[in-house]
Amino acid sequence: MTRIKLLYVEDEPFLGKIVKESLESRDFEVCMVADGAEVMARYESVRPDLCLLDVMLPHRDGYELAREIRARNPAIPLLFLTAKTQTEDVLKGFESGGNDYIRKPFSMEELIVRIRNLYRMAQPNGQRAPQEMERIQLGSYTFFPQQYELHRSGEVRKLSHRETELLSILVENRNFKVQRRDILLRVWGDDSFFNSRNLDVYITRLRDYFRDDPTLEIMTLKGVGYLFKGVEAFSPS
């Protein structure tokens, strides 16, 4: 299996060492850079499959680097690792070209799930295993995100674009909590009261879709967000 090559930009030496060694122990190839001024030269020499970008860096911040990397390669996945939590910071990350972000402190398991998911999503159709990318087993259901479909026992439910986006986010974070605000920003672009009420409606719909499988549950974490429990890994069959 081809190793996923990561460009990891982090200026905290202790954290960087732990994350780098943990990723390498999971068979990732990691090039770590601590200074924003050195990132683009290393990017050109390494040609990574995916970039992990801290926001606060010496000389150049992660937002500026993301814009330059995105200009050179529109398809490369960019994942922000940040201690910033304000809505405007999150929006700035997406506006600069980021695909996803994870807040510090984070668990390595969650980071690895997000890296693998972004990598899978970035692979051209002709270069990925269709089963790995296009079919996600969720208990007794099979989710086909590219087709906007949910299958069970020969029955097919067509999903809307937003239902598919929302379910994809829950699957990305399977068995991890996902914050309500993060969902609103990714699916609707802002966390207004009106969109928050729309999210409630969509969550109710998804719960109804999964009602025939008691092993699956979309839990509401009051004041936090949601947790999709009982979700299996990507099906290899």
Residue pairs with C-beta under 8 A, 6 or more apart in sequence:
1 27
3 27
3 28
3 29
4 28
4 29
4 49
4 50
4 115
4 116
4 119
5 28
5 29
5 31
5 46
5 47
5 48
5 49
5 50
6 23
6 28
6 29
6 30
6 31
6 48
6 49
6 50
6 51
6 52
6 115
7 31
7 33
7 39
7 42
7 43
7 46
7 48
7 50
7 51
7 52
8 16
8 19
8 20
8 23
8 30
8 31
8 32
8 33
8 51
8 52
9 32
9 33
9 34
9 36
9 39
9 51
9 52
9 53
9 54
9 57
9 62
9 65
10 16
10 19
10 32
10 33
10 34
10 52
10 54
10 81
11 34
11 35
11 36
11 54
11 56
11 57
11 58
12 54
13 34
15 104
16 32
16 34
19 108
19 111
20 30
20 32
22 108
23 30
23 108
23 111
23 112
23 115
24 30
26 112
28 115
31 42
31 46
31 48
33 39
33 42
34 57
34 58
35 57
35 58
35 59
36 57
36 58
36 59
36 60
36 61
36 62
36 64
36 65
37 58
37 59
37 60
39 57
39 60
39 65
40 65
40 68
40 69
43 51
43 69
43 72
48 76
49 76
49 77
49 119
49 122
50 76
50 77
50 78
50 79
50 115
50 118
50 119
50 122
51 66
51 69
51 76
51 77
51 78
51 79
52 79
52 81
52 115
53 62
53 65
53 66
53 78
53 79
53 80
53 81
53 98
54 62
54 80
54 81
54 82
55 61
55 62
55 63
55 80
55 81
55 82
55 83
55 84
55 89
55 93
56 62
56 82
56 83
56 84
57 65
62 80
62 82
62 93
62 96
63 92
63 93
63 96
64 96
66 78
66 80
66 93
66 96
66 97
66 98
67 96
67 97
69 76
69 78
69 97
70 76
70 78
70 96
70 97
75 122
76 122
77 99
77 100
77 118
77 119
77 121
77 122
78 97
78 98
78 99
79 98
79 99
79 100
79 101
79 102
79 114
79 115
79 118
80 93
80 98
80 100
80 101
80 102
81 101
81 102
81 104
81 106
81 111
82 89
82 93
82 101
82 102
82 103
82 104
83 103
83 104
84 90
85 103
87 181
87 185
87 190
87 191
90 101
90 181
90 182
90 185
91 185
91 190
93 101
94 185
94 186
99 118
100 114
100 118
100 172
102 110
102 111
102 114
107 176
109 176
110 173
110 176
113 172
113 173
113 174
113 176
114 172
117 172
120 128
120 132
120 133
120 234
121 133
123 133
125 133
131 235
131 236
131 237
132 234
132 236
133 146
134 144
134 145
134 146
134 147
135 142
135 143
135 144
135 234
135 235
136 142
136 143
136 144
136 145
136 171
136 234
136 235
137 143
137 232
137 233
137 234
137 235
138 171
138 210
138 213
138 216
138 231
138 232
139 210
139 213
139 215
139 216
139 230
139 231
139 232
140 152
140 153
140 212
140 213
140 215
141 150
141 151
141 152
141 209
141 210
141 213
141 216
142 150
142 151
142 152
142 235
143 149
143 150
143 151
143 167
143 171
144 150
144 151
145 164
145 167
145 168
148 158
148 159
148 160
148 161
148 163
148 164
149 156
149 157
149 158
149 159
150 156
150 157
150 159
150 167
150 209
151 157
152 212
152 213
157 209
159 167
162 187
162 202
163 202
163 205
163 206
165 186
165 187
166 183
166 187
166 199
166 202
166 203
166 206
167 206
169 178
169 182
169 183
169 186
169 187
170 178
170 206
170 218
170 226
170 228
170 231
171 228
171 231
173 228
174 228
174 231
175 227
175 228
175 229
175 231
176 227
177 221
177 224
177 225
177 226
177 227
178 225
178 226
178 227
178 228
179 224
179 225
180 191
180 196
180 199
180 224
180 225
180 226
181 191
181 225
182 225
183 199
183 225
183 226
184 190
184 191
184 192
184 195
184 196
184 199
185 191
187 199
188 195
188 198
188 199
203 218
203 220
203 226
206 218
207 218
210 216
210 217
210 218
215 230
216 228
216 229
216 230
216 231
217 228
217 229
217 230
218 226
218 227
218 228
218 229
219 226
219 227
219 228
219 229
220 226
221 227
